[in-house]
Amino acid sequence: MNADVREVNFDGLVGPTHNYGGLSFGNQASAGNARAVSNPKLAALQGLAKMRALHNTGLVQGVLPPHARPHGPTLRALGFGGSTSDALAEAASAAPELLAHLMSASAMWAANAATVAPSIDSADGRVHFTPANLVANTHRSIEAEQTATTLRSIFADPERFVVHEPLPPTDAFGDEGAANHSRLAPAHDRPGTHLFIYGRSADEPVLAGGRFPRRQTLAAAKAVARLHQLDGDRTLFVRQNPAAIDAGAFHNDVVAVVNERVVLCHQDAYSNTDGSPFTSVDEAAAAIRAWGVSGDHELIPVVIGRDDVSLADAVSSYLFNSQLVTLPDSTMTLIAPSDAIENQATATAIDQLVADPTNPIATATSFDLRQSMRNGGGPACLRLRVPLSAAEREAMSGRVLVDHGLLDELEGWVHAHYRDELRPDDLRDPALTIETFTALDQLTAILELGSIYPFQ
């Protein structure tokens, strides 16, 4: 036990090219808002407001910088030369279908950045990160290299941290990061069991007979567990219910959220060991209890039945994409998107959760994250959870743990550099590239990260 271990939530800062490209097949919000007008400034400020609120509760809050867009290395790999602005102009003319992919700000969803194992769980006593390869979508598959660079810049001490290479970029090793991974533990400072959720085995086709792709593979999950040197007795591999994927839960964090011993989920979040759906809330709860936490403590399943909240309501409201966090007073609070409060079924479910004395969820709050939500990302999508000891936090590089001074500076930076409106045709504007690179160059100085981008 290490009492100074704290869970740090690293939120992805929304980038200046935040737009609605409709690029994510299986993501209902992304598809439904394709080519709508976005507001990058508002998106970034909404994310910063959530970071400030969590910091104010006494939680340790971090920030991850956006990726540079357009992505110069991809432009050049596809045969477009000259300056990045010139290459983008050529791509917009010769291959306009690539424009939204090259300008996507989807790295804001840091839950997909990597999978993490804390030092308290790994055999070598180091914090392990494996950047997700995100091969299921073109616009996200180009994120892995920058994610690795950014993480290596922040977690640079090889005695305490290791950032692995992403898994091979093939369908067999499709890896979507922490959005399909959770850590079950009596507390953040106690050894935990790692829960990996997958959609298919490596030999199954991507659709596997369903409506939408099964992005995460079992082979990828097992490879990450090996890389992170996790004890086999403390790893669980559970298949996501195919019905949830086909309802639009493209990642498991759309239908489930875990914090310490609590598993808050929809009845249809997981499958039985034989692949069948759970026929009742009680059956789902019993299966979750059987996962255990290596005999340390019993798990607390909080299962919301399909008769109370349909999969359609769960997906549209992002109720289960809320953050579930432990406050300094040891109570838990649910940080939900405002959409979950505006949906009658999910609002009722939240009221019942906090009124139920049999679970530790004592309070709930909500945030307006509509700019992110319209692209299919709620509160939990925006953050990567990293349990760190005091010594590990001290060993980090850069200025990425927020305080009010940094938050004020970042808000001022957003006001100075971000547009209030971005239309699909604006992505080809060479001025947007110049604005973005100028902003990110200044951001790396604010965050004291050095030259992490290809254009620097």
Summary of the structure (lengths in Angstrom):
residues: 456
radius of gyration: 20.6
end to end distance: 42.4
largest distance: 63.1
contacts: 1650
relative contact order: 0.18
helix: 39%
strand: 19%
